[in-house]
Amino acid sequence: MFRALTALAVSAPKANAVAGLLAQPDPDPNDLSALDAAWEEESVEFGPEVATGCKGGLAGGIGAAGRSLPTDRA
């Protein structure tokens, strides 16, 4: 991975790619609602009740599989 990054770092940029990026309009840095919209992500929910969308309830079962139930607490 580091070799690939080093190779990319020393290579010259493609002129047409740079020109295409520079031709795009810059967003207004003071438009905070546009900035929020650009960086908005989907909400993430946690917990076993949310795992219904997982295949076979796999996400909820993984944590429970590693725990053993105590047989006697005396």
VEXGU-834568 format. One record per residue (C-alpha): residue number from 0; residue in three letters; y, z, x. Coordinates in steps of 0.2 Angstrom, whole numbers, plus 5000, padded with zeros to 4 digits. Each point is the difference from the previous one (the first is absolute). Layout:
REM VEXGU-834568
<node nr="NUM" rest="Ala" v="Y" w="Z" u="X"/>
...
END
This chain:
REM VEXGU-834568
<node nr="0" rest="Met" v="5000" w="5000" u="5000"/>
<node nr="1" rest="Phe" v="5012" w="5004" u="5014"/>
<node nr="2" rest="Arg" v="4996" w="4984" u="5009"/>
<node nr="3" rest="Ala" v="5005" w="4990" u="4984"/>
<node nr="4" rest="Leu" v="5016" w="5010" u="4998"/>
<node nr="5" rest="Thr" v="5004" w="4997" u="5018"/>
<node nr="6" rest="Ala" v="4997" w="4981" u="4998"/>
<node nr="7" rest="Leu" v="5011" w="5000" u="4985"/>
<node nr="8" rest="Ala" v="5014" w="5010" u="5008"/>
<node nr="9" rest="Val" v="5001" w="4988" u="5015"/>
<node nr="10" rest="Ser" v="4999" w="4984" u="4990"/>
<node nr="11" rest="Ala" v="5016" w="4990" u="4995"/>
<node nr="12" rest="Pro" v="5004" w="5000" u="4982"/>
<node nr="13" rest="Lys" v="4998" w="4984" u="4990"/>
<node nr="14" rest="Ala" v="5017" w="4993" u="4997"/>
<node nr="15" rest="Asn" v="4996" w="4994" u="4982"/>
<node nr="16" rest="Ala" v="4994" w="5017" u="4995"/>
<node nr="17" rest="Val" v="5015" w="5009" u="5007"/>
<node nr="18" rest="Ala" v="5012" w="4987" u="4992"/>
<node nr="19" rest="Gly" v="4991" w="5003" u="4983"/>
<node nr="20" rest="Leu" v="5002" w="5018" u="5001"/>
<node nr="21" rest="Leu" v="5018" w="4999" u="5005"/>
<node nr="22" rest="Ala" v="5004" w="4988" u="4985"/>
<node nr="23" rest="Gln" v="4994" w="5013" u="4988"/>
<node nr="24" rest="Pro" v="5015" w="5010" u="4993"/>
<node nr="25" rest="Asp" v="5001" w="5018" u="5005"/>
<node nr="26" rest="Pro" v="5000" w="5013" u="4986"/>
<node nr="27" rest="Asp" v="5015" w="5010" u="4997"/>
<node nr="28" rest="Pro" v="4997" w="5017" u="5010"/>
<node nr="29" rest="Asn" v="5010" w="5009" u="4988"/>
<node nr="30" rest="Asp" v="4990" w="4995" u="4985"/>
<node nr="31" rest="Leu" v="4989" w="5015" u="4999"/>
<node nr="32" rest="Ser" v="4991" w="4995" u="4983"/>
<node nr="33" rest="Ala" v="4994" w="4984" u="5008"/>
<node nr="34" rest="Leu" v="4994" w="5010" u="5015"/>
<node nr="35" rest="Asp" v="4991" w="5012" u="4989"/>
<node nr="36" rest="Ala" v="4992" w="4985" u="4990"/>
<node nr="37" rest="Ala" v="4995" w="4992" u="5016"/>
<node nr="38" rest="Trp" v="4991" w="5015" u="5007"/>
<node nr="39" rest="Glu" v="4993" w="5007" u="4983"/>
<node nr="40" rest="Glu" v="4981" w="5003" u="5000"/>
<node nr="41" rest="Glu" v="4988" w="5003" u="4987"/>
<node nr="42" rest="Ser" v="4997" w="5019" u="4996"/>
<node nr="43" rest="Val" v="4985" w="5008" u="5007"/>
<node nr="44" rest="Glu" v="4990" w="5013" u="4991"/>
<node nr="45" rest="Phe" v="4987" w="5011" u="5007"/>
<node nr="46" rest="Gly" v="4986" w="5011" u="4993"/>
<node nr="47" rest="Pro" v="4982" w="4998" u="4993"/>
<node nr="48" rest="Glu" v="5007" w="4995" u="4982"/>
<node nr="49" rest="Val" v="5009" w="4985" u="5008"/>
<node nr="50" rest="Ala" v="4984" w="4993" u="5008"/>
<node nr="51" rest="Thr" v="4994" w="4992" u="4984"/>
<node nr="52" rest="Gly" v="5005" w="4983" u="5007"/>
<node nr="53" rest="Cys" v="4989" w="5002" u="5015"/>
<node nr="54" rest="Lys" v="4983" w="4991" u="5000"/>
<node nr="55" rest="Gly" v="4988" w="5013" u="4994"/>
<node nr="56" rest="Gly" v="5012" w="5015" u="5002"/>
<node nr="57" rest="Leu" v="4997" w="4998" u="5019"/>
<node nr="58" rest="Ala" v="5017" w="5008" u="5005"/>
<node nr="59" rest="Gly" v="4996" w="5016" u="4990"/>
<node nr="60" rest="Gly" v="4982" w="5001" u="5006"/>
<node nr="61" rest="Ile" v="5004" w="4999" u="5018"/>
<node nr="62" rest="Gly" v="5008" w="5016" u="5002"/>
<node nr="63" rest="Ala" v="4988" w="5009" u="4989"/>
<node nr="64" rest="Ala" v="4985" w="4993" u="5009"/>
<node nr="65" rest="Gly" v="5004" w="5010" u="5016"/>
<node nr="66" rest="Arg" v="5002" w="5017" u="4991"/>
<node nr="67" rest="Ser" v="4985" w="5011" u="4997"/>
<node nr="68" rest="Leu" v="5000" w="5011" u="4985"/>
<node nr="69" rest="Pro" v="4997" w="5019" u="5004"/>
<node nr="70" rest="Thr" v="4983" w="5006" u="4992"/>
<node nr="71" rest="Asp" v="5004" w="5018" u="5002"/>
<node nr="72" rest="Arg" v="5017" w="5009" u="5003"/>
<node nr="73" rest="Ala" v="4993" w="5017" u="5002"/>
END
